Amino acid sequence: MLKVMKPGIFSTIQDGGRTGHQQYGLIASGVMDSVAYRIGNALLKQSDKAVIEMTLNGGSFEFKKATAFVLTGGMMHATLNNQLVPMYKVISAKAGDVLTCGTIINGARSYFCIAGGFLVDEILGSRSTYLKAKFGGYKGRSLQRNDEIPYEETWVKYPAYQVNIKNFYGNSPIRILQGTEWLQFSRGMQTSFINQSYTISNKSDRMGYQLESHTSILLEKPFQLLSEAVTFGTIQLPPSGQPILLMTDRQTTGGYPKIGQVISADLHRLAQLTPQQKLQFQLVSLEQAEEAYFELEQQLRLIEAVLK
C-alpha cells in the first residue's frame, strides 16, 4: 500500500482514459499530459499503468513495501527521506520511505508513476477517476489524507537513465485547426481570434479552460446549432464571446459554435498551462497538424523502444 500523508491541492488516479463509451455520454477522463504519462511508464518498462496526477502541488506519501517510481510532468522539488529526487529517472524505494513532492514550479501537473501501476479497481477498461460520476480511481474522488492505495512489490532493477524532455515542451503558440463553425465568423473576428492573447481564468479545471481576452469573439448573425460531439482541445464560443477550451473531463457533446481545435501534438503543452498564464493560438493546416503528430509520436516511440 501507498499511504497518503498529505494529498496536495488536487491529486487523482488516472491512466490513458476510458475509451469507447462516449456515445453513451460517458467521458474519457484520463491524464491531462499524455507525453509525461507515457515517458514515466516507459522508464518503468510498462505502458498504460495507473498513476497519480498531481495538480499545482504534490503531497507526501509513505511506501509500505519496496518498489520503484518515477516523477514526470511539471518540474517540482521532491525528496525521498529528505534527499533530493531527480525527475524523469527511476528511483528505488523501501518500505517506510517517505516521498515528499512540493509546489510545481514549471507547469501545472506532475505524475507519480509506480512499477506495476496503482492497483485500484478497473471500471469499463480504465482506472481513471471520473469525479462528477464519483467512480473510477480511488473511491471515485481525489485523494485524501490516510488513503491507502495498493501497488505491487517489485525488486526489478532499472537502468539509471534520465530522459531529456526539452524537445517536448516550449513557449511557442498553441497550434490549432479551423473549427467546424470557423467560416460562420467574419474575417475580422477570425483575425482577432488568432492575433490576440488570452489569459487562463482561475475558474479553469480538468473539464475546461475559460479564456479571457480584451476583444470578445462574436458571430454577426447568431444561429441555432444542434449539440455535436466535442473532444479534448475543442474551442467553443459561448454568447459571452470569451472562448472555452475543453480538456480531458469535458462533456461528450456541446451546442456552442466551435471556432477551433487544438492539434493533438500540442495537447500535452496545453495541459501544463496554469491559471493566469497567457497563451496565443497559431492557425495551421491539416497537413501541418499531421506532420506534427507523426513527429511527436516518432519521438515517443523511440524513447519507448530504447527503454523497453
Secondary structure, DSSP 4 states (H G I P E B T S, - for coil): -EEEEE--SEEEEE-S---S-GGGT------S-HHHHHHHHHHTT-SS--EEEEESEEEEEEESS-EEEEEEEEEEEEEETTEE--SSB-EEE-TT-EEEEEEEEEEEEEEEEETT-B-PPPBTTB---BTTTTBSTBTTB---TT-EE-B----------B---GGG--SSPEEEEEPTTGGGS-HHHHHHHHHS-EEE-TT--SSEEEEE-SS----SS------EE--TTEEE--TTS--EEE-TT--SEE-S-EEEEE-GGGHHHHHT--TT-EE-EEE--HHHHHHHHHHHHHHHHHHHHHH-
